[in-house]
Amino acid sequence: MSPHENFQNVATGNASVGFQIGKNTGTVTPSPSPVDLLKAVLDQSPLAGEARIRADREIATARTAIVNGDSGEATRALTRLAGWTEGIAGYGALIGAVISVVQGIAS
């Protein structure tokens, strides 16, 4: 940024406005998405065989839907995933939390 650049941020009434001006240096990496974190947990799960194949398919579907901005399809895929992992303790709550995050991103 040169010393001659001018930035202005104006608000009226009760508006609260802020901004951050900066420069990223070095390597900037995004944090993993909630679906990627869920995939990492599932990779450590006892799921095997056909249930594992279906679970991986639903994770891939949810990931693609999120990238495409389709939170409804992502939610449906994660709900199906919850069905495939129904017998594994704690997975229902974890998947429910990811569904909440996905739906929150869309709103």
C-alpha positions as CSV (number, residue, x, y, z in Angstrom):
1,M,0.0,0.0,0.0
2,S,1.5,3.3,-0.9
3,P,1.3,6.3,1.5
4,H,-0.9,8.1,-1.1
5,E,-3.7,5.6,-1.0
6,N,-6.8,6.8,0.8
7,F,-9.4,4.6,2.4
8,Q,-12.7,5.8,3.7
9,N,-15.4,4.0,5.6
10,V,-18.6,5.9,6.3
11,A,-21.6,4.9,8.4
12,T,-24.6,6.8,9.7
13,G,-27.1,6.3,12.4
14,N,-26.4,3.3,14.7
15,A,-24.4,1.4,12.0
16,S,-21.2,-0.3,13.1
17,V,-18.7,-0.5,10.3
18,G,-15.1,-1.8,10.4
19,F,-12.5,-2.9,7.9
20,Q,-9.2,-4.5,7.9
21,I,-6.5,-3.7,5.4
22,G,-3.5,-5.9,5.3
23,K,-1.2,-8.1,3.3
24,N,-0.8,-11.9,3.6
25,T,2.7,-13.1,3.4
26,G,4.0,-16.7,3.3
27,T,1.7,-19.7,2.9
28,V,-2.0,-19.1,3.6
29,T,-4.0,-22.3,3.9
30,P,-7.7,-22.5,4.6
31,S,-8.9,-24.6,7.5
32,P,-10.7,-27.8,6.7
33,S,-14.4,-27.8,6.2
34,P,-16.7,-29.5,8.7
35,V,-17.4,-32.2,6.1
36,D,-13.6,-32.8,5.7
37,L,-13.3,-33.1,9.5
38,L,-16.2,-35.5,9.5
39,K,-14.5,-37.5,6.8
40,A,-11.3,-37.7,9.0
41,V,-13.4,-39.0,11.9
42,L,-15.1,-41.6,9.7
43,D,-11.7,-42.7,8.4
44,Q,-11.0,-43.9,12.0
45,S,-14.4,-45.6,12.4
46,P,-15.3,-49.3,12.4
47,L,-17.4,-48.9,9.2
48,A,-16.5,-51.4,6.6
49,G,-17.7,-53.0,3.4
50,E,-20.8,-51.6,1.8
51,A,-21.6,-49.3,4.7
52,R,-18.2,-47.7,4.2
53,I,-18.7,-47.2,0.5
54,R,-22.1,-45.6,1.0
55,A,-20.7,-43.3,3.8
56,D,-17.8,-42.2,1.5
57,R,-20.3,-41.6,-1.3
58,E,-22.5,-39.4,1.0
59,I,-19.5,-37.4,2.2
60,A,-18.4,-36.8,-1.4
61,T,-22.0,-35.7,-2.3
62,A,-22.1,-33.3,0.7
63,R,-18.8,-31.8,-0.2
64,T,-19.8,-31.3,-3.8
65,A,-23.1,-29.8,-2.8
66,I,-21.4,-27.3,-0.5
67,V,-19.0,-26.2,-3.2
68,N,-22.0,-25.7,-5.5
69,G,-23.9,-23.7,-2.8
70,D,-26.6,-26.4,-2.4
71,S,-27.0,-26.7,1.3
72,G,-30.3,-28.7,0.9
73,E,-28.5,-31.5,-1.0
74,A,-25.6,-31.4,1.5
75,T,-28.1,-31.8,4.3
76,R,-29.9,-34.7,2.6
77,A,-26.5,-36.4,2.0
78,L,-25.4,-35.9,5.6
79,T,-28.8,-37.2,6.8
80,R,-28.4,-40.3,4.7
81,L,-24.9,-40.6,6.2
82,A,-26.4,-40.5,9.7
83,G,-28.5,-43.5,8.7
84,W,-25.4,-45.5,7.6
85,T,-23.6,-44.8,10.9
86,E,-26.6,-45.2,13.1
87,G,-25.1,-48.0,15.2
88,I,-21.8,-46.2,16.0
89,A,-22.0,-44.3,19.3
90,G,-21.6,-40.6,19.1
91,Y,-21.7,-40.3,15.3
92,G,-25.3,-39.2,15.2
93,A,-24.5,-36.1,17.3
94,L,-21.4,-35.4,15.3
95,I,-23.2,-35.5,12.0
96,G,-26.0,-33.5,13.5
97,A,-23.5,-30.8,14.4
98,V,-22.1,-30.8,10.9
99,I,-25.6,-30.5,9.4
100,S,-26.2,-27.5,11.7
101,V,-23.0,-25.8,10.4
102,V,-23.9,-26.5,6.8
103,Q,-27.4,-25.0,7.3
104,G,-25.9,-22.0,9.1
105,I,-23.6,-21.3,6.2
106,A,-26.5,-21.1,3.8
107,S,-28.5,-18.6,6.0
